[in-house]
Amino acid sequence: MNLNATLFAQFVVFFILAAFTMKFVWPPLMKALDERAQKITDGLAAADRGKAEMAAAEKRVQVELASARDEGQKRIGDAEKRAQGIIEDAKKTASEEAARIIAAAKADAEQQVTKARETLRGEVATLAVRGAEQILKREVNAAAHADLLNQLKTEL
């Protein structure tokens, strides 16, 4: 065989193999590569969408946290106001109770003073009767009566 014929035969076989490869092997291989590229592109797009959604969710979370903090501060302020109101009501009630107790104590003291006066009047009357008895048992003497009346005044 001749080198040219061998070279020509190898050239023909190479082109037949290349044509066969281009017709039957290359299209499925290119299709698989294109599908793979499409999957990668879709994956990257999904990752970008995920990042965007994550950023949006993070912003929503921050807004919700700020809202929750504000709501918490508002509730704390309301609770403090309510506590102040309760304290003021308790002070008012305590003042009213103190005034009532003081009034009751004054009334009780007034009753005791009245009772003491009544008791004192009774004792004065008893002393006056005793003094009169002593005056009547002795002789009638103005100086003696003056002494007894002075004594009676000092006892009152």
Order of alpha helices (4+ residues) and beta strands (2+ residues): alpha-alpha-alpha
